[in-house]
Amino acid sequence: MIKLKFKHIFIVLKKELKDIFRDKKTWIVTILLPALFIPIMMYIVIGGAESVSEQKVSDTKIAVIDEGNNQKFVNYLKSTGINVITDLQNPKESLEKGDIRTIVIIPSDFDKNIEEGKDTNLIIQVDNSNVKSTNTESMLEGFIRGYSNIIVKQRLIARGIDPKIIEPIVVKTENVASQSKMAGSFLSFIVPMLLTLWTATGGIGAAVDLAAGEKERGTLEPLLTTSVSRLSIMAGKYLAVTAMALLSAVASLSGLFVSFVFNKDTASLNVDFKMSTTAIIIMFVAAFFTASIFAALELALSAYAKSFKEGQSYISPLVFIAIIPAYMVMYKMPNEIPVFYFALPVFGTISIFKELLYGIVNMTHIGIFIVSSIVYVSISVYLAAAMFKQEWALFRA
């Protein structure tokens, strides 16, 4: 009896996978889209971040309003390589339009006060709604501190005092993190979220089609009238959806690998990032449990839906269930993740991924995750089975 059921499950699974792979949309949504999405997204996001953070001094335009004849300081600003403009008719309007990054207003007595050993001030006008303008403000403050240090040292030398007296402590920063660990740190922000997202949602297309879609096409009823039990039919369809979710996760990981191959110099990825075999196996197990939970929920909702369109409407909110925890865990360091996160759906998956990418294999956390995941899989499969057992659910008018 058990062998017969397993045989039926395998037949249904084989049949569903064949039908799924005949559809070109499946290849696009499940395999091609995840594989292309990550490289394209990383190119856009990382490229955009670099254009903002790595702002070239020579490409930075600032307006200088000199209320006196402070040529000495103006010449210093020009010597830094920054693009100084002194003849703008309406600097404030140019700042608001983004044509320049900041406005520096130099009081009339600026150079005079410095020569006389007095304090003086500067005004920097910035557009805080423009990230590049804010970055330019920080850049200018660094230049001004450098100019101020030069003046201080000149004043000390004039009084016969060694300038080193104002710097009794020289701080040297050393990074103890290896290049591999730096790469893992960067990956831990992106990989857990994207991998979990595609694992959770990769089976949506198959789930909608294998229940709600068959209802709409009228092919579900003939299947239910065969000698195969409804539970065997449900199990075969469930395994097919789970397989598609895992395939989507593998495709997204492949896309991630390709993006790193072509962009190794980005974000400390200038070395080959390696994970232990144990970590890779644990990551796959975590992805499998996540795919299993969402596949069952998606199949249950699809079985309840009356049509393909209705099935999509019911299942779509599951995407947010995957996205919200991803963002909540994204900026947490592994030691900041609460233990109870590992017992929650999605939270646990992302937390495990983050630890593994940092090179941490915590068996206690993994144990909590596996035990809780088994419970969630059991509940979700029970719900899917219940939908296939109930006539009112399968054949709602």
Secondary structure, 3 states (H helix, E strand, C coil): CHHHHHHHHHHHHHHHHHHHHHCHHHHHHHHHHHHHHHHHHHHHHHHHHHHHHCCCCCCCEEEEEECCCCHHHHHHHHHCCCEEECCCCCHHHHHHHCCCCEEEEECCCHHHHHHCCCCCCCEEEECCCCHHHHHHHHHHHHHHHHHHHHHHHHHHHHCCCCHHHHCCCCCCCCCCCCHHHHHHHHHHHHHHHHHHHHHHHCCHHHHHHHHHHHHHHCCHHHHHCCCCCHHHHHHHHHHHHHHHHHHHHHHHHHHHHHHHHCCCCHHHCCCCCCCCHHHHHHHHHHHHHHHHHHHHHHHHHHHHCCCHHHHHHHHCCHHHHHHHHHHHHHCCCHHHCCHHHHHCCCHHHHHHHHHHHCCCCCHHHHHHHHHHHHHHHHHHHHHHHHHHHCHHHHCCC
